[in-house]
Amino acid sequence: MARIISLGSAVEDIFLIDRDDFVASQIGDTSIFGKIEIGSKIDIDKISYEIGGGGTNSAVTFSRFGHESIFLGNLANDPAGEAIVALLDKEGIDSSYIKTIKGTTGCSVILLDAKSGERTILTHRGVSSNFKNQNPEILNEIKPDWLYISSLRGDMDTLLSFIESAKNNNCRIMLNPGKLELSHLEQILGILSDIDVLLLNKSEASQIVPGKILSELISHLSNYTETVILTDGPMGGIATNREETYRFGIYEDVKVKDTTGAGDAFGSGFLASLASGKSFRQAIKYGSANSTSVIRYIGAKKGILTGNEKLHEMPIQKVDL
């Protein structure tokens, strides 16, 4: 098994779930979530407290697949921070490198329509909004096999420093950047050659390279990065490692309860499988299956797989790039 660091955010997710009041309404070309009058008091059907954040979501996948999983991120000394550490400990994740700093632990309030699975997220990122206190030299001590980086809220200095430290330690890197990282186009293009696996959705990819369809986008990106995965929601996605290219659909059609963490589940499921010695094709399948399983539950972690599941066939076809 591999030693994998997850660098990213940790937040408490509070789900407010209702079947009547969070129905979307259309105003012109814009969909407005919820028919809630200002000043009114709304009775909701259910509330659920969960743990989220790209860093912890991926760390749970790595641990359940049997890897040595280590989380790097920031928490505050508050009840939400305590709940996150308790979850990490329960999942067998090394939480000893967490930085506890002054402030509040991040929190998201998620308005979820129980009928459609559509949601609106109100987020206060708290101490997960800044990663400048994270020291990349910790990689000299940990000596990880892989570094999985999710959004660092546009902190390019920290991102670049961790990438440099990883390369100095012969550690492979998987990057799943957020929109704030992608806004630094010149710097993103400059680091792509140092990334071993790049995960983006179609919209994100189109911000970096020219192209309107997945095959065009991935063809351009593969000139920079050896392994590239592009997802396109219910349309599936495309992935290449320069030797093999696969066009894939969704793992299976399921009733969507909540899409929170679906992207994290795909990326971490892919890497967890690849680091376990699975083939490129099998890793794609596990990423897709992990994502499909997660959206069947409320919260980003309940549906995360273990890697021991026997997967059925799914739409996946080898294509020429």
N, C-alpha and C positions, 0 to 999 in steps of 0.2 A: 504494500500500500504506500501511498505518497503522503508527504507532509505538505499541506496546502494552507496558505494564509489567505484570508478574506479581508480586504481593506475596504471599508465603506461605512455606511450609516447604520444606526440602530435607533429605532423609534418604537413607541407604544402606539398601536392602532386601536382606536375606539370606533366600532361599527355601530351606527344607528340604522336599524333595519325596519323597513315599513313596506306595506303592500299597496298603500293608497295615496300617501302624501308626497312621495318622491317620484311620481310619474312625470316623464319629460313632456314638455309642451313646446310647440314650434312657434317662433316669432321670426318671420322672414326666413333667412337661410341659417338662423341660429337656433339651436336646441337648448331650451332653458330647463334646468333640472329642478323639478319640484314645483308644486303649486301651493306655495306657502305665503300667506299674507304677512306683511310686516306687522309686528306687534302681537301676532297671534301665538297661542300656545298649542303645540301639536303633540298628540299622544302617539308614540311609536310602538311598534309591535315587539321589538326585541333589541337588546344591546349586547354586544360581545367585545370583550377585551382581548386583544391579540398582540403579538410582538412582530414587528416588521422591520423594514430597512434592508437595502440591498446587501449590506455586509453580513448581517445575521442570517438572512434568507439563504444565501449561498453557503455559509458556514454549516448550516443544518444539513443541507444536501450532502456536503462532503463527509460529514461525520456519519450520517446514516448509511452512506455507501462504504463505510469502513476505513476511511482515510483519517490521518491525524489532522484534525481541523483546528485552526487557530484564528481567532478573530482579533483584528486591530481596528479600534475605533474609539470614540469618545462617549462617555456617559457622565451624568451628574449624580451627586449624592442625594437621590430622592427616590420615592417609591417606584417610579417608572424604571429608573436605573436598576434598582434592586430586582424588579420583576424580570428585566432582560438578563441580568447575570444568572438568576435562578433558572431561566429557560436554557441558557447556554450550558450551565452545569448539568442540567437534566439530560441534555442532548450529547454530553460527553465532549464538549468543545472547550479548548483551552482559552480561558478568559483572563489569564494572568497578565496579559500585555495591554489590557484596556486602560486608557487614561481617564481618570476621574477628575473632572475639572469643574470650576465654579460656573453655575448657570442652571439650566433646566434640561433634562433629557428630552429629546425630540418627541413630538406627539402628532398624530394625524387623526382627525375626526372624519370618518367616511360615511357619507349618506348613501345608503344602498337600497335600491329598489328590489325587493324580494321577487317580484314577478319577472323582471327582465334581466337582472344582474347588472344593470347600468349603475354607475356610481359617480359621485363627485367627492373629491378629497380636499379637505382643508388641513393644511400642514403648517406646523411650527417646528422647524428643524432643530431648534435649541443648540446644544453643543455639537450636534452633527452637521452644523452649517459651516464649520471651520476645521481644517485638518492640519494647520500649520504647526501644531504641537507634536505631530506624529514624527518620530525620528526614523528615517530610512536605514540608519546604521544598525537597527535592531535585526535586520536580515543577516548581518554578520554573525549574530548569536544563534538565531533560529535555524539558519541554513535550510530554507524550504526548497521543495522541488518545484512548486508552482506558487505564483502570486496572482490571485484573482482580484482585479480592481473594478469596483463599480463606481458610480458617480462620487466625486470629491467636491461637488458644488463649485466647479470651475477653478479650483485651486491648482493651477498648472505647475507652480513651483514645486509643490509637494508631489504631484504626479510624476514630474520629470525626475525628481530626486529618487523616488522609489524605483522607477524604471532603471535608472543608472545603477542603483545599489543591487537590484535583482540581476542585472547583467554581470556585474562584478562577482556575484556569488553563483554564477551558472544556474540561475533560477529562471524557469520559463514563465512567461507572462500571458495571461488572458485578460483582455480589456473590454469592459462593457460600459462605455462612457455615457454621460448624460448630456442634456442639451447645453448646459453651461460649458462643459469641456469642448463640445463641438463648435461653440461660438468662437473659439480660438483656432481658426482654421489652419493658419500657418504652422502653429506649434503642433497641432494634431497630425498634420501631414509629415512633419519632421520626425515624429516618434514612431510612426506606423511600421517602419522597417525593424524596430526593436521589439515589436509585439509578435508573439507566436500565434495567438488566436484572437481574432477581432470579432465581436458580436455587435450587430447593429440591426435596427429595423429599416424598412425600405425608406421611410421619410428621412431618417438620420443619415443614411448612406448618400442620399441625394444632396445633402448639405456639404458633402466632402468632395465628391467626384461627379462628373457629368453622367447623365443617363436617366432614362425614365422607366425602364423595365429592369427586373432583377438581374437578368443575364448581363446587361450592359454595366450595371453598377458593380457587380461582383468581378467582372472582367477587369475593370479599372482598379478596384481595390486590391486584387490579388497581385498586382504589380508592386504593391507596397508591403503586404503582409502575407506570410505563407498560408495561413489558414483563416478563411473568412466565412462567417455565417450571417446571412441576411434573412430576417423574418418579415412576414407580411400578414400578420394576424390570422384570420380564418383561411387565408389563401395558402398558408404553409410558408415555404421559404426556399432558399437555395444555399448550398454550402460547397466550398472547395478547399482542398489542401494542395492544389497545383497538380497533383497526380490523379485525383478523383474529384468529380463534381457531381452532386446529387440535387435534383429538384424534388422537394417533398411536400406532401400535404399535411393536414393535422393527423395526430395519432388516431383519434376516434372522435366521433360526434357525440358530445355529452351535453347535458343541461348545465349551463353556466350559472353558478351561484355567485362567483366573485372573481374578477380577473386580477386582483391585486397580487403581485409577485410572480405573475406568469412568465415574464421575461427573465427574471432571476432564476426561476425554476428551469427554464430551457438551458440557459448558459451554464449553470452549475451542474445540471444533469449531464450535459454534454461533457464537461471537463471531468466530472467524477468518473464517468465511464471510460474516457480516454486515458485517464491516469491509472485506471484499473487494468489496462491492457486490452480494452475492447478495440475493435476496428473502427475506422472513421465512420463507416456506415452504421454500425451498432451504436456508436456514441450519438449520432444524429437521432436515432430512434429513441434512445433513452432520454435525450433532451426533450424531444417532443412528448414522450409519454409522461415525463415528470411535469411538464407544463400543463398537459391535459388533466392530470390527476389533481393538481393544485386548484384549478378553476372549478372543480366540483365541490369545493368546500369554502366556507367563509374564513378569510385569513390566509396569509401567505405560506403557512407551514404545515397545516394539518395533512394536506395531500402529498407531501414530499415522499418520494419512493425510497427504497433501501438498496436498489441495485440487484436484489435477488429475485425480483419478479420475472416471471416468464412472459415475455411480451409477444403479442400477436403481430401479424404482418400489418403494414401500413403503406399508404401511397408514397413510394420513394423510388425514383428512377435515376439511373446513371445517365448523364448527358455530357456532351462535349462543351467545353468552355470557349 
